[in-house]
Amino acid sequence: MVHQLPDMIEQQAPVPVGNPLIVIGGAEDKEREKTILRAFHQYAGAEQARILIIPTASSMPEILAEVYRLLFEQMGADWVRILNVSSRLEAQSPWVVDLVALSTGIFMTGGDQLRLANLLADTDMARKMQEEWQTGRLVIAGTSAGASAMGDSMISRGYSGESPKREMVELSVGLGILNNVIIDQHFHNRNRLPRLMTAIASRPYCTGIGIDENTAIILQRDGLLEVIGQGTVTIVDGSELTYNNVVDIPAHHPLSATNFRIHVMAQGLRYHLRERKLL
Amino acid sequence: MVHQLPDMIEQQAPVPVGNPLIVIGGAEDKEREKTILRAFHQYAGAEQARILIIPTASSMPEILAEVYRLLFEQMGADWVRILNVSSRLEAQSPWVVDLVALSTGIFMTGGDQLRLANLLADTDMARKMQEEWQTGRLVIAGTSAGASAMGDSMISRGYSGESPKREMVELSVGLGILNNVIIDQHFHNRNRLPRLMTAIASRPYCTGIGIDENTAIILQRDGLLEVIGQGTVTIVDGSELTYNNVVDIPAHHPLSATNFRIHVMAQGLRYHLRERKLL
């Protein structure tokens, strides 16, 4: 009966442990293996998952939400609901807070992170999401804008293709589900390493996490993250910066910031965010 | 007479010391202050300079050489000559070696670094250039392709906008005027940090030097470099790399390489290349 062993092993594939944040660099595969979306579905409880889709960042929320609803329903779930928050008042209402509490997985789509943060930051809904994640009852995933908005600081606007300077990146307040990080997405695809370095020079107490398309981090509550997907995740650690004149020079002048520690990590690599250490 | 002090200080501006390499990131200002080209002219001996222009990298060598000839003649020089090397045989001939020995400054233009290296690498001419620089008798400047070709390793082809992987950069042999460096140019302007990190993951004993447009390093023979110009210079130090799988995975797979040390330096900052240390 030895020939059955591979099958048995496959069936015994490790059950997702913990309730991580799943932070996705955008353009995740929705048609083939769906590795990242399947991981979210598994962590959220698989057949027992109660999934809430938040398409609020998007300019076409109905269409986008429907795409994800179909995907997660096909994977199997207890229920899949859509909540397109359209006002801060709505994000403060008890029924929205209750809906968050009922969910085992929340998925925030792409779009404009500024729209998402403006509607949700510092509301009862965002606080409930943070609390449910922190107490181990909720898995939260976000892709593209939905990824950027997870930090307490986020890049709301930025550009590329110039010498790093303060004006190339605009920082604002995110949802604060995760503290002391700045997340960037579509990372190498849109050449965003210079802007993330610039952001970290401005806030060296934050760790920069740049996530490529169809790539994600599975981030546990204790700060341990693992890379999954097709591309790479780039960690920009500014905790050892020596010279750094970003706040001393005009915003349109090229900046100097020395002694970044940078890690490029493909699938399977693990990093401890709090200890700033590779595993 | 105190009001004359500023003028006096200006007149006492430091005289260029030593015979550095001047490595330029391309698109240096040729119309306004001409800071970088003037620095080359000064280091080469100013009014006493004997300048040799090598436009061999370019696909329109005559026109480009003429532009630089006029510029340097306007600044004042003993003589300015043009040598468009068109064969390896020519680069081996005694009269070319003598012309190098007669020059106080050599300027290599932009174009295709592969063309320049294919014609000059490992010839008597290149060896004479290296020897004259090393013994303190020659200043060598190169811009764009002329900058890339200075190293013993150089990036001959490469692309951007994808997760770092080995196939995104092709390394070949440069002129070897400078050892254990990989120079990249038009650096942030063309988003080349990922490709330089990939190159350094492949050759971690080299230091990566990414130079923006209209920016240069003045590199002394002892390894001390100083940044001048409009943009930034990015040092990619791979000497402390921990995990690095670039040689273990297929060339089209995203690589992992952790613990790069990276410095972004604008005008005035100084770095010691041999000691891998900021000053």
Interface residues (C-beta under 8 A of the other chain):
Chain A: S160 G161 E162 S163 P164 H188 N189 R190 N191 L193 P194 M197 A201 D212 T215 Q230 G231 T232 T242 Y243 N245 H253 P254 L255 S256 A257 T258 N259 F260 R261 I262 H263 V264 M265 A266 Q267 L269 L278
Chain B: S160 G161 E162 S163 P164 H188 N189 R190 N191 L193 P194 M197 A201 D212 T215 Q230 G231 T232 T242 Y243 N245 H253 P254 L255 S256 A257 T258 N259 F260 R261 I262 H263 V264 M265 A266 Q267 L269 L278
